[in-house]
């Protein structure tokens, strides 16, 4: 897990083998990080996740539930 806190914003990148989750407190940061990461590594954007490592990810309003 990689984290970065800057100017009151937080970014968390979780990596497991060849899977990656990207979380941020600011939606404007996400496209910039995807663009940067894509310039350094071959990657495919799968959009918002529903399941990772057999864990369901459920988004409800401002919350994220893991099941």
MARVEX-574122 format. One line per 8 residues: their letters; for each residue z, y, x of N, C-alpha, C. Coordinates in nm, 3 decimals. Atoms other than C-alpha are relative to their C-alpha. Layout:
<atoms>
a> Z,Y,X,Z,Y,X,Z,Y,X ~ ...;
</atoms>
This chain:
<atoms>
xxxxxxxx> 0.000,-0.116,0.084,0.000,0.000,0.000,0.000,0.123,0.090 ~ 0.009,-0.125,-0.074,-0.094,0.342,0.128,0.031,0.113,-0.097 ~ -0.035,-0.113,0.086,0.051,0.664,-0.011,-0.024,0.130,0.075 ~ 0.015,-0.134,-0.058,-0.018,1.031,0.044,0.053,0.100,-0.102 ~ -0.055,-0.107,0.082,0.178,1.325,-0.094,-0.042,0.132,0.064 ~ 0.047,-0.127,-0.054,0.021,1.668,-0.053,-0.012,0.101,-0.113 ~ 0.008,-0.108,0.098,0.054,1.996,-0.243,0.047,-0.043,-0.139 ~ -0.056,0.043,0.128,0.262,1.831,-0.515,-0.075,-0.112,-0.069;
xxxxxxxx> 0.079,0.109,0.057,0.003,1.559,-0.579,0.025,-0.129,0.077 ~ -0.024,0.130,-0.061,0.036,1.188,-0.508,-0.123,-0.090,-0.018 ~ 0.106,0.101,0.005,-0.227,0.925,-0.426,0.057,-0.130,0.053 ~ -0.044,0.132,-0.042,-0.150,0.554,-0.402,-0.121,-0.092,0.002 ~ 0.109,0.097,-0.012,-0.402,0.298,-0.275,0.063,-0.134,0.032 ~ -0.052,0.136,-0.018,-0.308,-0.068,-0.314,-0.117,-0.090,0.040 ~ 0.106,0.086,-0.052,-0.517,-0.314,-0.111,0.053,-0.143,0.010 ~ -0.032,0.142,-0.014,-0.513,-0.694,-0.138,-0.130,-0.073,0.030;
xxxxxxxx> 0.120,0.067,-0.051,-0.779,-0.881,0.063,-0.121,0.088,-0.024 ~ 0.118,-0.083,0.024,-1.098,-0.736,-0.090,0.008,0.075,-0.133 ~ -0.022,-0.076,0.122,-0.948,-0.571,-0.400,0.080,0.126,0.033 ~ -0.071,-0.124,-0.024,-0.825,-0.215,-0.417,0.024,0.070,-0.133 ~ -0.033,-0.085,0.114,-0.648,-0.008,-0.682,0.031,0.139,0.052 ~ -0.020,-0.139,-0.038,-0.642,0.368,-0.667,0.072,0.071,-0.114 ~ -0.077,-0.076,0.096,-0.378,0.573,-0.848,0.017,0.142,0.051 ~ -0.023,-0.137,-0.040,-0.336,0.948,-0.848,0.064,0.077,-0.115;
xxxxxxxx> -0.058,-0.086,0.101,-0.134,1.212,-1.029,-0.098,0.107,-0.045 ~ 0.101,-0.101,0.032,-0.449,1.426,-1.042,-0.137,-0.066,-0.010 ~ 0.130,0.065,0.019,-0.779,1.302,-1.187,-0.110,0.060,0.087 ~ 0.102,-0.063,-0.084,-0.976,1.550,-0.973,-0.007,-0.062,0.139 ~ -0.006,0.058,-0.134,-0.869,1.370,-0.656,-0.075,-0.134,0.007 ~ 0.056,0.136,0.001,-0.996,1.025,-0.758,-0.148,-0.004,0.041 ~ 0.141,0.005,-0.043,-1.373,1.097,-0.733,-0.021,0.035,0.148 ~ 0.012,-0.035,-0.142,-1.326,1.260,-0.390,0.041,-0.115,0.089;
xxxxxxxx> -0.043,0.115,-0.079,-1.136,0.960,-0.259,-0.103,-0.112,-0.006 ~ 0.103,0.103,0.014,-1.398,0.720,-0.398,-0.122,0.034,0.086 ~ 0.114,-0.042,-0.081,-1.673,0.922,-0.231,0.028,-0.018,0.149 ~ -0.037,0.016,-0.139,-1.490,0.928,0.101,0.005,-0.147,0.040 ~ -0.013,0.143,-0.031,-1.403,0.556,0.092,-0.138,-0.067,0.001 ~ 0.134,0.056,0.006,-1.762,0.471,-0.007,-0.085,0.036,0.121 ~ 0.075,-0.039,-0.120,-1.891,0.659,0.298,0.046,-0.079,0.123 ~ -0.056,0.074,-0.114,-1.670,0.448,0.527,-0.012,-0.151,-0.014;
xxxxxxxx> 0.000,0.144,0.026,-1.684,0.105,0.361,-0.101,-0.033,-0.110 ~ 0.084,0.046,0.110,-1.921,-0.095,0.146,0.093,-0.037,-0.115 ~ -0.088,0.027,0.113,-1.759,-0.095,-0.195,-0.072,0.020,-0.131 ~ 0.056,-0.010,0.134,-1.831,-0.123,-0.564,0.110,0.051,-0.092 ~ -0.096,-0.055,0.095,-1.656,0.087,-0.829,-0.006,-0.082,-0.129 ~ -0.006,0.085,0.118,-1.547,-0.147,-1.108,0.062,0.074,-0.119 ~ -0.059,-0.077,0.110,-1.399,0.134,-1.322,0.148,-0.030,-0.014 ~ -0.143,0.025,0.023,-1.054,0.115,-1.475,0.025,-0.149,-0.009;
xxxxxxxx> -0.033,0.142,-0.003,-0.885,-0.218,-1.424,0.071,-0.044,-0.128 ~ -0.073,0.063,0.109,-0.764,-0.450,-1.697,0.094,-0.107,0.055 ~ -0.078,0.108,-0.061,-0.638,-0.731,-1.474,-0.021,0.005,0.151 ~ 0.010,0.017,-0.145,-0.560,-0.762,-1.103,0.109,-0.097,0.042 ~ -0.092,0.103,-0.047,-0.398,-1.061,-0.936,0.079,-0.063,-0.115 ~ -0.057,0.061,0.122,-0.332,-1.212,-1.281,0.102,0.088,-0.072 ~ -0.089,-0.093,0.068,-0.139,-0.904,-1.390,-0.085,0.090,-0.089 ~ 0.072,-0.088,0.093,-0.262,-0.722,-1.702,0.048,0.142,0.019;
xxxxxxxx> -0.031,-0.142,-0.012,-0.276,-0.346,-1.669,-0.037,0.066,-0.132 ~ 0.020,-0.059,0.132,-0.234,-0.164,-1.999,0.035,0.148,0.009 ~ -0.021,-0.144,-0.005,-0.274,0.212,-2.021,0.034,0.049,-0.140 ~ -0.042,-0.057,0.128,-0.083,0.384,-2.303,0.040,0.144,0.024 ~ -0.028,-0.141,-0.021,-0.102,0.761,-2.297,0.014,0.031,0.147 ~ -0.027,-0.033,-0.140,0.052,0.881,-1.972,0.068,-0.112,0.076 ~ -0.071,0.113,-0.062,0.207,0.541,-1.899,-0.095,-0.114,0.034 ~ 0.072,0.122,-0.037,0.082,0.226,-1.730,0.099,-0.114,-0.009;
xxx> -0.086,0.117,0.016,0.233,-0.107,-1.833,-0.061,-0.117,0.074 ~ 0.045,0.120,-0.070,0.210,-0.422,-1.622,0.059,-0.121,-0.072 ~ -0.047,0.117,0.074,0.233,-0.760,-1.795,-0.048,-0.127,0.068;
</atoms>
